[in-house]
């Protein structure tokens, strides 16, 4: 049996433990929800204040040049590139994840418009906004959206046929934590002539991603989950260089023009991924995102040429292994089932448990104790889910032990049955 002493010994040996000092974590809180909203970097308030009081307050419009505001989307994009297997100049930070998904899916569909292919394939369990945007674009552009289960991508009866124009997937499933083999799936899509669009919302900053090595086509991702950019932080967009001169951007705003300050009446797209920019950039929000990106990139110093993600991934797997083991050792008989894959190559940086009854209330009881995870409603194929994210930048092994200890107490005392824990909040 694993003991608290075992967990403390692992923390003492952890080379990444000093990275926790980059964050402001409230006393008494065990934060297992970085997969939904990352913890605030200590550097963020001062940096945002500097942008507001100095760069905006004193520099005013001059700061577009003197404070290098103008190139923030590309400069931050280059930092993201180091985390997702891209190269400088291939990524921009801008807009929201949903808006960027609209852009890249539009671009992919435009490339396939004369191919005769009319199917867009996505998972039934994909994040709903991805499906809503795909549904809308397919309706507008004359394509058909087909929803599948992940198992249908493989085998002799695979849904990947020559009718498929675009395969749109989220790399790590938001509800289960299951992770696709990006390289293998992309190769299978390309074998039938389809393009791939990857959502990295639950991958960037959490697991190693190799967009170029996987030969992916398009990708987008979130800035406020594992990248710690703050609520509603700008997202990012990536396009493979092989498509850089071909893709169309549906939101052809002035910031994505080849020469924005020429003020010409007709649109001329910027080269490469720069055309993904649309309107004037949210400088204060980008400043906060840069603080978050720097917290992840700080792990590079612990892993040399292998980059930040290799070291973080090793700890993430150890943390999630520990959580799974402790739950199974200490919560047996309480109706919890593991939803997240056990296999490392199929698991993101979260652990999801299902329960037929009381999942929402159990999460609320844990939150009241300072153990912050979240809940996702089930469907016809899966019961309700208790979701726990493990951000190795600020989570330790003793945190894992203490979280499970609280879970044990909530279950054994039936604390979750109290009325206040069964009232649904607007955000779950």
Protein Blocks (a to p, Z undefined) as FASTA:
>chain_A
ZZfklmmmmmmmmmklmmmmmpccdehiacfklmmoccddfklmmmmmmmmmmmmmmnmm
mlmmmnommmmmmmmmmmmmmmnopaehiaccedjfklmmmmmmmmmmmmmmmnopabdc
ddfkbcfklmmmmmmmmmmnopacddddfklmgcjkbcbdfkbmbdcddfbafklopacd
fklmmmmmmmnopacdddfklmgopaccdfklnopabdcddfklmnonoghiacdddddf
klmmmpccfblcfklpfblmnopabdcddehjllmpcbdcdfklmmmmmmmmmmmmmmmm
mnojnojmlmmmmmmmmmmmmmmmmmmmmmgonlpacfbdfblklcccbdcdddfehklm
mmmmmmmnopacddddddfkbccdddddddfklpcfklmmmmmmmmmmmmmnommmpmkl
mpccfbZZ
